[in-house]
Amino acid sequence: MARSFHKTKKPRDRFTVTIESLDQDGRGVAHREGKAVFVEGALPHETVVYERIRNKTSFEVGQMVQLVKGGSLRVTPRCPNFGLGPGCCGGCAMQHLDPYAQVAMKQRVLTDAFWHIGRVKPETLLPPIYGPFWGYRHRARLTVRDVAKKGGVLVGFHERSSSYVADMHSCEILPPHVSAMIDPLRELIPTLTIRQRLPQVEVAVDGDGRTALVFRHLVPLGPGDLDKLLAFGKEHGADIWLQPKGPESAAPVDPALSESLGLRLPEFNVRIAFKPTDFTQVNHALNETMVSRAVRLLRTGPEKRVIDFFCGLGNFTLPLARRSGRVVGIEGSEGLVERARAGAAANGLEPKTEFIARNLFTWSESDWDALWGKLGGIDRVLLDPPREGAQAVCQVLAKTDRRPERVVYVSCNPATLARDCAILLHQGGWRLLQAGVMNMFPHTGHVESMAVLVPGPKPAQGADDGAAEGGDSPDAVPGTAPLAA
């Protein structure tokens, strides 16, 4: 008799645990036999059965397969694409968790990072900033795949922990009119000659609701393709952009629309023109609140000289120029610096602003001293770095005797924020006055936060300075204990 060499898949081990808390990725955390267990899909105070998918010496990772006892924080996911199984969309991680509990979890992630990574604590917590929970994502990159086994072209986000594209027909975190374009795009793309060489469609919606669709094409458009794209744009109210190479090659079919998208900050009477491939905050409503809080916490004024590190297109620089005597924006990209200068001119802020192209990851004391001398002193600093943080800048601020009176640090990564604050506190004697989270990306584990620092050392108990710094801000909340999820 012939022998079969077909391997039977070994069943995964299953265990029952009670969930204690959440980690930064929204996974339930429990303990079993002295090891930490991270369970996808489980929430605090729930008893679940999980299937072990990764087993290490000090921890293991599992996926919930049965909810034995539910908790009060669990809600019904709004999106039909959300879940843990094969084919589920990976765009969201926490739709099963009450949105307000998501924010509390992020606040705890922040305070835990401060302590465990930096051994620092904020003197007060800022109340979390909320925005819309649904329809908030005004920028998105939708992947396109022609998959015959699934009936044709797929347009959407990747499946959870996979390179495959989710078979989705709508999206609850996209603006409704963009979500409504998913199926029409799935119908349009198969009619194009470039269907096999069109890997993505980038979507950008500005503050006035104007929408741009950027079609990334790896080969030139064929006969009739452009007419079909323009007809689609006219029917769905979208400007059509083409991107034959890298992001810098993206351009509208109608050149007159190159400056059509704009990010508005009404409190400061500022409009920032941007391209759909530019980095801008995806959540317009929360961005307005974030900029307002940052300017307020920076306590600037008509005589103040301000430096905006990692300024980008001027999201903070231009509003700060409305409230300050002079603002210098520094950014690593020469192209972004040129665009920021144009934005300042368009908003009538050219006389109060200056923009410099400089690699901020190699910032030095001599750079700081030269800037200090050029301006005759620096009163305020705003930091808004990428995920890598602002280590070089913070090392300079920790060492120098030429210190600004106040620093506001806007962060998209609690780990690098904690590291950089530790540099300022432990090496430079600064104080971490305030910190708090902003729910920029609801239903994801992404934590956006803001911190306020001033030169130290901390005054003696009961000194006036401490009371003033914490007590006169409308955003201050006494206490540094992590919020329970």
C-alpha positions in Angstrom: 0.0 0.0 0.0 1.3 3.5 -0.9 2.3 5.6 2.0 1.0 9.2 2.3 3.4 11.9 3.1 0.8 14.6 3.5 1.3 16.4 6.9 -1.7 16.9 9.1 -1.8 20.3 10.7 -1.3 20.0 14.4 -4.2 21.5 16.5 -3.2 24.5 18.5 -3.3 24.4 22.2 -6.2 26.3 23.9 -6.4 27.8 27.4 -8.9 29.8 29.5 -7.8 33.0 31.2 -9.3 36.2 32.7 -8.1 39.4 31.1 -6.6 42.0 33.3 -5.7 44.9 31.0 -4.9 46.0 27.4 -1.5 46.5 25.7 -0.7 49.2 23.2 -2.0 47.1 20.3 -5.4 46.6 21.9 -4.7 43.0 22.9 -6.0 41.6 26.2 -3.3 40.9 28.8 -3.5 38.0 31.2 -1.1 35.8 33.1 -0.9 32.0 33.1 1.7 29.8 34.7 4.0 32.8 35.4 3.9 34.1 31.8 2.3 37.1 30.3 -0.4 36.2 27.7 -1.5 38.6 25.0 -4.8 37.7 23.5 -6.2 39.3 20.3 -9.9 40.2 20.5 -10.1 40.0 24.3 -10.9 42.9 26.7 -10.4 43.6 30.4 -12.5 41.7 32.9 -13.5 39.1 30.4 -13.0 35.3 30.7 -12.0 33.9 27.3 -10.7 30.8 25.6 -7.7 31.5 23.4 -5.8 29.6 20.9 -2.0 29.9 21.3 -0.3 31.1 18.1 3.1 32.0 19.5 4.9 30.6 22.5 8.1 32.2 24.0 9.9 31.7 27.3 8.4 34.7 29.1 5.2 35.3 27.1 2.8 33.9 24.6 0.4 35.3 22.0 -3.0 33.9 21.4 -6.3 34.6 19.6 -9.6 34.5 21.3 -11.8 31.7 20.0 -14.6 31.8 22.7 -16.0 34.5 24.9 -16.9 32.7 28.2 -17.8 35.8 30.1 -18.1 39.3 28.5 -17.2 42.6 30.0 -18.8 46.0 30.2 -16.4 47.6 27.7 -17.3 45.4 24.8 -19.4 46.9 22.0 -20.7 45.6 18.7 -18.3 46.5 15.9 -19.8 48.9 13.4 -17.9 47.7 10.3 -18.7 44.3 8.7 -15.1 44.0 7.7 -13.8 44.1 11.3 -12.7 40.9 13.0 -9.9 38.4 13.7 -10.5 35.7 11.2 -9.1 35.3 7.6 -10.2 38.1 5.3 -10.9 40.6 8.0 -9.7 44.2 7.4 -6.6 45.3 9.3 -7.4 49.0 9.2 -8.9 48.9 12.7 -7.8 47.0 15.8 -10.3 48.0 18.5 -13.8 48.5 17.1 -15.0 46.0 19.7 -13.9 48.3 22.5 -16.0 51.3 23.7 -14.5 54.4 22.0 -14.1 56.3 25.3 -12.4 53.2 26.9 -10.0 53.3 23.9 -8.9 56.8 24.9 -8.4 55.8 28.5 -6.3 52.9 27.4 -4.1 55.2 25.3 -3.7 57.5 28.3 -2.5 54.6 30.2 -0.1 53.5 27.4 1.4 57.0 27.6 1.9 57.1 31.3 3.3 53.6 31.3 5.8 54.5 28.6 6.9 57.6 30.6 7.6 55.4 33.6 8.9 52.2 32.2 11.0 53.7 29.5 12.0 57.1 30.9 11.4 56.8 34.6 9.5 60.1 34.5 6.0 61.2 35.4 4.1 64.3 34.3 3.2 66.6 37.1 -0.4 66.8 35.7 -2.3 65.0 33.1 -4.0 66.9 30.3 -7.6 65.8 29.6 -7.7 63.7 26.4 -8.7 65.5 23.2 -11.6 63.8 21.4 -12.8 64.1 17.8 -15.2 62.2 15.6 -15.0 58.4 16.1 -16.3 57.6 12.6 -15.7 59.0 9.1 -12.6 60.8 10.4 -9.9 59.5 8.0 -9.4 62.2 5.4 -6.3 60.6 3.9 -5.9 56.9 2.9 -3.9 54.7 0.6 -6.2 52.1 -0.9 -4.4 49.0 -2.3 -5.6 47.6 -5.6 -5.4 43.9 -6.6 -6.9 42.0 -9.5 -7.8 38.7 -7.8 -9.7 36.3 -10.1 -10.5 33.8 -7.3 -12.4 36.6 -5.4 -14.3 37.8 -8.5 -12.1 40.5 -9.8 -10.6 43.7 -8.6 -10.3 44.4 -4.8 -9.8 48.0 -3.5 -9.2 48.6 0.2 -6.9 48.1 3.1 -4.8 45.0 3.8 -6.2 42.1 5.8 -5.1 41.9 9.4 -1.4 40.7 9.5 -1.4 39.9 5.8 -0.3 41.3 2.4 -3.7 40.3 1.0 -6.3 43.0 0.3 -9.6 42.8 2.3 -12.7 42.1 0.2 -14.5 45.2 1.4 -17.3 47.3 0.0 -17.4 50.1 2.5 -15.3 51.6 5.3 -16.7 53.3 8.5 -13.6 55.3 9.2 -13.5 57.0 5.8 -15.7 59.9 5.0 -19.1 58.5 3.8 -18.7 59.9 0.3 -15.2 58.2 0.0 -16.6 54.9 1.4 -19.3 55.1 -1.2 -16.6 55.1 -4.0 -15.1 51.7 -3.1 -17.5 49.7 -5.2 -17.5 52.1 -8.1 -13.7 51.9 -8.1 -13.9 48.1 -8.1 -16.1 48.4 -11.2 -14.0 51.1 -12.9 -10.5 49.6 -12.7 -11.3 46.3 -14.6 -12.2 48.5 -17.6 -8.8 50.1 -17.8 -5.9 48.8 -19.9 -3.6 49.3 -16.9 -5.7 47.2 -14.4 -2.8 44.8 -13.8 -0.3 47.7 -13.3 -2.3 50.0 -11.0 -1.2 49.1 -7.4 -2.9 51.8 -5.4 -5.3 54.7 -5.3 -4.5 57.4 -2.8 -7.4 59.5 -1.4 -7.2 62.9 0.2 -10.1 65.1 1.4 -9.4 68.7 2.4 -11.1 70.9 5.0 -13.8 72.0 2.6 -14.7 68.4 1.5 -12.8 68.7 -1.8 -11.6 65.2 -2.8 -8.6 64.1 -4.8 -7.9 60.5 -6.1 -4.3 59.7 -7.0 -4.0 56.7 -9.4 -0.5 55.2 -9.1 0.2 53.6 -12.5 3.4 51.6 -13.3 2.9 51.8 -17.1 1.5 54.6 -19.3 -2.3 54.9 -19.6 -3.8 53.2 -22.6 -6.4 54.3 -25.1 -9.6 55.5 -23.4 -8.2 55.2 -19.8 -7.9 58.9 -19.2 -11.4 59.6 -20.4 -12.8 56.9 -18.1 -10.9 58.3 -15.1 -12.1 61.9 -15.8 -15.7 60.6 -16.2 -15.4 58.8 -12.8 -14.1 62.0 -11.2 -16.9 64.1 -12.6 -19.6 61.6 -11.5 -18.2 61.3 -7.9 -17.0 64.8 -7.4 -13.3 64.0 -7.2 -10.2 65.6 -8.8 -8.2 63.1 -10.8 -4.4 62.9 -10.2 -1.9 60.6 -11.8 1.3 59.3 -10.2 3.7 57.5 -12.7 6.7 57.3 -10.3 7.4 58.4 -6.7 5.1 60.7 -4.6 6.8 63.8 -6.1 5.5 62.8 -9.5 1.9 63.1 -8.5 0.1 65.8 -10.5 -3.6 66.6 -11.3 -4.8 66.0 -14.9 -5.9 69.6 -14.8 -2.8 71.7 -13.8 -5.1 74.4 -12.4 -6.0 72.1 -9.5 -2.5 71.8 -8.2 -3.3 74.1 -5.3 -6.9 73.1 -4.9 -6.6 71.2 -1.6 -6.3 73.1 1.6 -6.1 72.5 5.3 -7.9 75.2 7.2 -7.3 76.4 10.8 -10.1 78.9 11.2 -9.0 80.1 14.7 -5.8 81.5 13.2 -7.2 82.5 9.8 -4.8 80.1 8.1 -5.1 77.9 5.0 -2.3 75.5 4.1 -2.3 74.2 0.6 -1.2 70.6 0.2 -0.9 67.8 -2.3 -2.8 64.5 -1.8 0.6 62.8 -1.3 1.8 65.2 1.3 1.9 64.3 5.0 -1.0 66.1 6.7 -3.0 64.9 9.8 -5.7 62.6 8.6 -8.2 63.8 11.2 -9.0 67.4 10.4 -11.3 68.2 13.3 -8.8 66.9 15.8 -5.9 68.7 14.1 -7.7 72.0 14.7 -8.0 71.2 18.4 -4.5 69.9 18.6 -3.0 73.1 17.1 -5.1 75.3 19.3 -4.0 73.4 22.4 -0.3 73.5 21.4 -0.3 77.2 20.8 -2.2 77.9 24.1 0.2 75.7 26.1 3.2 77.3 24.5 2.1 80.6 26.0 3.5 82.7 23.2 2.9 86.4 22.6 3.7 89.2 20.3 7.2 89.6 21.6 8.2 85.9 21.7 10.7 84.2 19.4 9.6 80.6 18.6 11.4 77.7 16.9 9.2 75.0 15.3 11.3 71.9 14.8 10.1 69.3 12.1 7.8 72.0 10.8 6.6 70.2 7.6 4.2 72.4 5.6 3.8 74.7 8.6 0.8 73.2 10.4 2.1 74.7 13.7 4.4 77.4 12.3 1.8 79.5 10.6 -0.7 79.6 13.5 2.2 80.4 15.8 3.1 83.3 13.6 -0.3 84.8 14.2 0.4 84.8 18.0 4.2 85.4 18.1 6.7 88.0 17.2 8.9 85.7 15.0 8.8 82.0 14.2 11.5 79.9 12.5 10.4 76.6 11.0 13.1 73.9 10.5 12.5 70.8 8.4 14.8 68.2 6.8 13.2 68.4 3.4 14.1 71.3 1.1 10.9 70.7 -0.9 8.7 71.0 2.2 10.6 74.1 3.3 9.9 75.7 -0.1 6.2 74.8 0.2 6.1 76.2 3.8 7.6 79.5 2.6 4.9 79.6 -0.1 2.2 78.9 2.5 3.5 81.8 4.7 3.4 84.1 1.8 -0.1 83.1 0.8 -1.3 83.8 4.4 0.5 87.1 4.6 2.9 85.8 7.2 6.2 86.1 5.3 7.5 89.0 7.4 7.2 87.0 10.7 8.4 83.7 9.5 11.6 82.0 8.3 12.1 78.5 7.1 15.4 76.5 7.2 16.2 73.1 5.6 18.3 71.1 8.1 18.8 67.5 9.1 17.4 67.6 12.6 18.7 64.1 13.5 22.2 65.6 13.6 21.3 68.8 15.3 24.2 70.2 17.4 25.0 72.7 20.1 26.7 74.9 17.5 23.5 74.9 15.4 21.5 76.0 18.5 24.0 78.6 19.5 24.1 80.1 15.9 20.3 80.2 15.9 20.2 81.8 19.3 22.6 84.5 18.3 20.8 85.2 15.0 17.5 85.7 16.8 18.9 87.4 19.9 17.5 84.6 22.0 14.8 81.9 21.7 11.7 82.0 24.0 9.7 79.0 23.0 10.2 75.6 21.2 7.7 73.4 19.5 8.7 69.8 18.6 6.6 67.7 16.2 9.0 64.9 15.1 8.2 61.6 13.2 8.1 58.3 15.1 11.9 58.4 15.5 11.5 61.3 17.9 13.8 64.3 18.5 16.7 62.8 20.4 19.4 65.1 19.0 17.5 68.2 19.6 16.6 67.1 23.2 20.3 66.3 23.9 21.2 69.9 22.9 18.4 71.4 25.0 19.5 69.2 28.0 23.2 70.4 27.7 22.9 74.1 26.8 22.7 77.0 29.2 20.7 79.0 26.6 17.3 77.6 27.3 13.9 78.5 26.0 11.3 79.2 28.7 8.9 76.5 27.5 8.8 73.5 25.2 5.7 71.8 23.8 6.4 68.3 22.3 3.8 66.8 20.0 4.5 63.0 19.6 3.1 60.1 17.5 5.2 57.6 19.5 5.0 57.3 23.3 8.3 55.3 23.4 10.4 58.0 21.8 8.6 60.7 23.7 9.4 59.0 27.0 13.1 58.6 25.9 13.4 62.3 24.9 11.7 63.5 28.0 14.0 61.4 30.1 17.0 63.1 28.4 15.7 66.5 29.3 14.8 65.6 32.9 17.7 63.4 33.9 20.4 65.1 32.0 19.2 68.6 31.9 17.1 69.1 35.1 13.9 70.0 33.1 10.4 69.5 34.5 7.7 67.5 32.7 4.7 69.8 33.6 1.9 68.2 31.6 1.1 65.4 29.2 -1.9 63.8 27.6 -3.2 62.0 24.6 -5.2 63.0 21.5 -7.4 60.4 19.9 -6.2 61.2 16.4 -6.8 57.6 15.2 -9.9 56.0 16.8 -10.2 52.2 16.7 -6.4 51.8 16.3 -3.6 51.4 18.7 -1.9 54.6 17.4 -1.2 57.0 20.3 -0.8 60.7 19.6 0.2 62.8 22.6 1.4 66.2 23.8 3.8 67.2 26.6 4.9 70.5 28.1 8.4 71.0 29.6 10.1 73.9 31.3 13.6 74.3 32.7 14.1 73.0 36.2 14.9 72.1 38.8 11.5 71.6 40.4 10.8 74.2 43.1 10.3 73.3 46.7 6.9 72.1 47.8 4.4 74.9 47.9 6.4 77.3 45.7 4.4 79.7 43.6 5.8 78.5 40.3 4.5 75.0 40.6 1.0 76.2 41.5 1.0 78.6 38.6 2.2 76.2 36.0 -0.2 73.5 36.8 -3.1 75.5 38.1 -3.7 78.3 35.7 -4.0 76.2 32.6 -7.5 75.2 31.7 -6.2 71.9 30.4 -4.5 70.8 33.7 -5.8 67.9 35.7 -4.0 67.1 39.0 -2.6 63.6 39.4 -0.3 61.3 37.5 -1.8 57.9 38.1 -2.5 56.0 34.9 -6.1 55.8 33.8 -7.6 52.3 34.0 -8.7 50.8 30.7 
